[in-house]
Amino acid sequence: MQKEESTYWTTEISPDSYAKGLGLRELWEKRYLVWLFIKRDITVQFKQTIFGMGWYFISPLFSVVMYLIVFSRIAGIPTDNIPEPVFYLSGICLWEYFSACLTDVSNTFAKNANLYGKVYFPRLASPVSVVISRLFRFSLQLSLFVLVYILYVCKGVHLRPTWYLLLFPVVLMTLQGIALGLGLIISSLTTKYKDLTNFFPVFVSLWMFATPIVYPLSYVTNPTLHRVMTFNPLTSLIETFKVGAFGAGEFSWTALAYSVGCMVVLLLSGITLFNRKQKYFIDVI
């Protein structure tokens, strides 16, 4: 009987740093894939459409009309003496970008199942490209907000932007990080627990009404409820943008730091969980 020979590994592949363990270095090395995914996502959005980019303007305008009827005319909710259309648009732009990123990232595994099963590439490239490609839609809707803002200024309405508007890049990046991190967590969980996909749309809808989109935070006069709303990391982001654009709203450095902290925790947790689940994704889906 021949003696079994011991097997010795000549090469061992393992993450030699925390960043590499998260897959960030590999993602950077394959960054051209992110660009290809971005081009694909933008192109697909306009194929076989009638109005093309016009939908990006039609959607927020319809939302503004509905909010005017329901929340302004029927419910009588004030808007801090800011014209209702421009007030609603300021929240709609940020919320639609956030919700679109969150929804698309949470569907990453399901939408790319066939691609994941055929070839290997950094899986993070797909959700990261979603967050970046959605910036195109966001920029168009933001331009609509700026146009309506300028129209009201030309009409003599006193809209006073403040230096807090310089914090807009921080607000945007924090929104992106929260959407990406939470989306990765949800996508990792829904691959195994399919029934969570039924709860997710309800969760997003409820989250919107728990965020000061169609009403100012000052409208919440109950101290306990007001304090509870500040635990929503999106609250300070929306209010910071409104304070910067209109000079009206509630701003707090502590609240903004809290939102950034939530973003960091969600992002690191989401990437870590996503990297663990992707090994078994093809077997579960």
MIVODREN-940792 format. One line per 8 residues: number of its first residue (from 0); for each residue y, z, x of C-alpha. Coordinates in nm, 4 decimals. Layout:
% residues N
NUM) Y:Z:X  ... $
***
This chain:
% residues 285
0) 0.0000:0.0000:0.0000  0.3348:-0.1020:0.1360  0.5920:0.1664:0.1699  0.8937:0.1086:-0.0518  1.2029:0.0362:0.1460  1.5168:0.2323:0.0740  1.8117:0.0380:-0.0585  2.1397:0.0769:0.1201 $
8) 2.4666:-0.0473:-0.0232  2.6798:-0.2390:0.2201  2.9824:-0.2528:-0.0084  3.0995:-0.0018:-0.2645  3.3766:-0.0972:-0.5032  3.5736:0.1916:-0.6442  3.9370:0.2670:-0.7274  4.1036:0.4051:-0.4183 $
16) 4.4136:0.5165:-0.6041  4.5179:0.6334:-0.9490  4.7182:0.3143:-1.0089  4.4178:0.0990:-0.9256  4.1998:0.3160:-1.1436  4.4290:0.2285:-1.4337  4.3890:-0.1390:-1.3510  4.7577:-0.1882:-1.2760 $
24) 4.7093:-0.3398:-0.9315  4.4553:-0.5903:-1.0586  4.6846:-0.6738:-1.3493  4.9691:-0.7433:-1.1081  4.7500:-0.9661:-0.8939  4.6529:-1.1681:-1.2031  5.0014:-1.1685:-1.3521  4.9853:-1.5455:-1.4012 $
32) 4.7303:-1.4758:-1.6762  4.9871:-1.2662:-1.8575  5.2245:-1.5606:-1.8476  4.9545:-1.7927:-1.9863  4.8836:-1.5501:-2.2713  5.2552:-1.5251:-2.3458  5.2852:-1.9039:-2.3705  4.9771:-1.9138:-2.5933 $
40) 5.1065:-1.6437:-2.8285  5.4479:-1.8057:-2.8686  5.3035:-2.1541:-2.9195  5.0486:-2.0421:-3.1797  5.3203:-1.8765:-3.3874  5.4932:-2.2107:-3.4536  5.1940:-2.4386:-3.5041  5.1541:-2.5811:-3.8541 $
48) 5.4598:-2.4033:-3.9938  5.7303:-2.5429:-4.2201  6.0317:-2.3409:-4.1108  5.9165:-2.2561:-3.7575  6.1554:-2.0060:-3.6001  6.3382:-1.9862:-3.9326  6.0827:-1.7314:-4.0525  6.2160:-1.4862:-3.7971 $
56) 6.5514:-1.4970:-3.9756  6.4175:-1.5227:-4.3307  6.1979:-1.2125:-4.3020  6.4735:-0.9624:-4.2080  6.7146:-1.1177:-4.4590  6.4651:-1.0699:-4.7415  6.4099:-0.7126:-4.6254  6.7849:-0.6483:-4.6299 $
64) 6.8104:-0.7797:-4.9869  6.5246:-0.5557:-5.1018  6.6702:-0.2509:-4.9290  7.0095:-0.3206:-5.0842  6.8567:-0.3274:-5.4318  6.6153:-0.0355:-5.3972  6.7740:0.2098:-5.1556  7.1458:0.1363:-5.1982 $
72) 7.1914:0.0314:-5.5609  6.9051:0.2197:-5.7299  6.8487:0.5239:-5.5065  7.2107:0.5469:-5.3919  7.1217:0.6468:-5.0356  7.4337:0.6409:-4.8116  7.4553:0.4630:-4.4763  7.7117:0.6779:-4.2880 $
80) 8.0004:0.4563:-4.4127  7.8482:0.1568:-4.2359  7.8119:-0.1702:-4.4334  7.4583:-0.1741:-4.5733  7.3463:-0.5177:-4.4400  7.4367:-0.4465:-4.0780  7.3021:-0.0904:-4.1049  6.9659:-0.2089:-4.2382 $
88) 6.9431:-0.4907:-3.9842  6.9898:-0.2481:-3.6966  6.6778:-0.0592:-3.8026  6.4797:-0.3640:-3.9163  6.5100:-0.5381:-3.5778  6.3726:-0.2424:-3.3858  6.1096:-0.1458:-3.6416  5.9681:-0.4978:-3.6922 $
96) 5.9383:-0.5427:-3.3163  5.7644:-0.2076:-3.2801  5.5286:-0.2537:-3.5754  5.4402:-0.6107:-3.4710  5.3562:-0.4970:-3.1161  5.1578:-0.1985:-3.2436  4.9580:-0.4081:-3.4910  4.8819:-0.6902:-3.2472 $
104) 4.7866:-0.4579:-2.9620  4.5585:-0.2579:-3.1929  4.3751:-0.5835:-3.2759  4.3320:-0.6803:-2.9105  3.9540:-0.6382:-2.8967  3.8912:-0.8092:-3.2307  4.1198:-1.1065:-3.1640  3.9852:-1.1745:-2.8139 $
112) 3.6164:-1.0925:-2.8683  3.4955:-1.4449:-2.7872  3.7134:-1.4687:-2.4782  3.6078:-1.1271:-2.3494  3.2416:-1.2219:-2.3809  3.2727:-1.5414:-2.1760  3.4825:-1.4657:-1.8706  3.6094:-1.1647:-1.6813 $
120) 3.9800:-1.1025:-1.6348  4.1968:-0.7907:-1.6447  4.1665:-0.6897:-2.0100  4.5119:-0.5305:-2.0043  4.6607:-0.8772:-1.9616  4.6130:-0.9494:-2.3309  4.7887:-0.6447:-2.4850  5.0656:-0.6533:-2.2238 $
128) 5.1323:-1.0197:-2.3023  5.1625:-0.9318:-2.6725  5.4418:-0.6834:-2.6053  5.6277:-0.9370:-2.3907  5.5765:-1.2404:-2.6161  5.7059:-1.0466:-2.9169  6.0362:-1.0134:-2.7319  6.1056:-1.3746:-2.8260 $
136) 6.0979:-1.2922:-3.1962  6.2916:-0.9720:-3.1353  6.5673:-1.1566:-2.9476  6.6142:-1.3975:-3.2402  6.6349:-1.1150:-3.4936  6.8678:-0.9206:-3.2670  7.0941:-1.2255:-3.2489  7.1020:-1.2253:-3.6308 $
144) 7.2115:-0.8609:-3.6214  7.4846:-0.9430:-3.3686  7.6042:-1.2344:-3.5841  7.6291:-1.0188:-3.8987  7.7956:-0.7448:-3.6909  8.0610:-0.9898:-3.5668  8.1197:-1.1230:-3.9185  8.1973:-0.7730:-4.0454 $
152) 8.4280:-0.7068:-3.7505  8.6139:-1.0323:-3.8247  8.6517:-0.9172:-4.1862  8.8339:-0.6090:-4.0607  8.5518:-0.3564:-4.0981  8.5853:-0.0816:-3.8385  8.2643:-0.0835:-3.6348  8.3041:0.1098:-3.3140 $
160) 8.0421:0.0560:-3.0423  8.0154:0.3349:-2.7869  7.8944:0.3623:-2.4306  7.5598:0.4891:-2.5649  7.4824:0.1204:-2.6200  7.4127:0.1080:-2.2446  7.0974:0.3076:-2.3222  6.9566:0.0125:-2.5164 $
168) 6.7192:-0.0936:-2.2314  6.5794:0.2617:-2.2278  6.5344:0.2503:-2.6058  6.3594:-0.0878:-2.5880  6.1256:0.0044:-2.3024  6.0334:0.3315:-2.4734  5.9525:0.1428:-2.7940  5.7357:-0.0963:-2.5946 $
176) 5.5536:0.1847:-2.4170  5.4799:0.3747:-2.7388  5.3580:0.0589:-2.9141  5.1403:-0.0410:-2.6184  4.9948:0.3047:-2.5553  4.9238:0.3883:-2.9192  4.7968:0.0361:-2.9846  4.5474:0.0656:-2.6981 $
184) 4.4250:0.3992:-2.8356  4.3792:0.2542:-3.1841  4.2054:-0.0598:-3.0563  3.9649:0.1538:-2.8524  3.8788:0.3701:-3.1539  3.8478:0.0921:-3.4113  3.5862:-0.0921:-3.2054  3.3438:0.1900:-3.2826 $
192) 3.4845:0.3326:-3.6055  3.5494:0.0266:-3.8214  3.6762:0.2207:-4.1212  3.9867:0.3204:-3.9236  4.1113:-0.0363:-3.9672  4.1586:0.0371:-4.3381  4.3721:0.3417:-4.2664  4.5889:0.1833:-3.9988 $
200) 4.8145:-0.0325:-4.2261  4.8793:0.2709:-4.4482  4.9647:0.4766:-4.1408  5.2188:0.2180:-4.0213  5.3818:0.1959:-4.3662  5.4163:0.5728:-4.3930  5.5513:0.5916:-4.0390  5.8340:0.3566:-4.1316 $
208) 5.9563:0.5825:-4.4126  5.9291:0.8820:-4.1788  6.1722:0.7027:-3.9456  6.5452:0.6690:-4.0252  6.5379:0.2940:-4.0849  6.6784:0.2670:-4.4375  6.8648:0.5968:-4.4293  7.0616:0.7877:-4.1644 $
216) 6.9181:1.1041:-4.0149  7.2258:1.2889:-4.1410  7.1015:1.2228:-4.4958  6.8145:1.4678:-4.4318  6.9966:1.7941:-4.4981  6.6927:2.0211:-4.5284  6.6742:2.2043:-4.1900  6.2947:2.2234:-4.1848 $
224) 6.2460:1.8593:-4.2798  6.5156:1.7557:-4.0343  6.3355:1.9429:-3.7561  6.0029:1.7850:-3.8520  6.1543:1.4364:-3.8361  6.2714:1.4964:-3.4810  5.9048:1.5219:-3.3791  5.8794:1.1536:-3.4598 $
232) 5.9475:0.9882:-3.1199  6.1008:0.6840:-3.2901  6.3710:0.8891:-3.4627  6.5811:0.9481:-3.1527  6.5373:0.5848:-3.0429  6.6661:0.4437:-3.3719  6.9498:0.6965:-3.3854  7.0486:0.6264:-3.0242 $
240) 7.0805:0.2563:-3.0985  7.2868:0.3233:-3.4114  7.5163:0.5618:-3.2260  7.5670:0.2969:-2.9602  7.6278:0.0136:-3.2074  7.8290:0.1934:-3.4752  7.9462:0.5219:-3.3278  7.7700:0.6956:-3.6167 $
248) 7.4470:0.8904:-3.6098  7.2909:1.1766:-3.4191  7.2324:1.1586:-3.0452  7.0617:1.4141:-2.8239  6.9586:1.3829:-2.4603  6.6778:1.6282:-2.5295  6.5465:1.4183:-2.8182  6.5656:1.1017:-2.6090 $
256) 6.3820:1.2707:-2.3205  6.1173:1.3851:-2.5700  6.0642:1.0248:-2.6839  6.0324:0.9053:-2.3249  5.7832:1.1856:-2.2550  5.5751:1.0861:-2.5598  5.5792:0.7284:-2.4352  5.4477:0.8274:-2.0920 $
264) 5.1682:1.0408:-2.2395  5.0636:0.7748:-2.4925  5.0781:0.4965:-2.2355  4.8666:0.6760:-1.9747  4.6196:0.7963:-2.2394  4.5977:0.4518:-2.3964  4.5355:0.2678:-2.0689  4.2749:0.5244:-1.9579 $
272) 4.0860:0.5116:-2.2884  4.1107:0.1331:-2.3032  3.9650:0.0953:-1.9531  3.6741:0.3215:-2.0439  3.5942:0.1482:-2.3724  3.6191:-0.2085:-2.2423  3.2918:-0.1624:-2.0494  3.1000:-0.1225:-2.3748 $
280) 3.3156:-0.3367:-2.6009  3.0903:-0.6435:-2.6140  2.7892:-0.4288:-2.7051  2.9731:-0.2541:-2.9907  3.1834:-0.5282:-3.1516 $
***
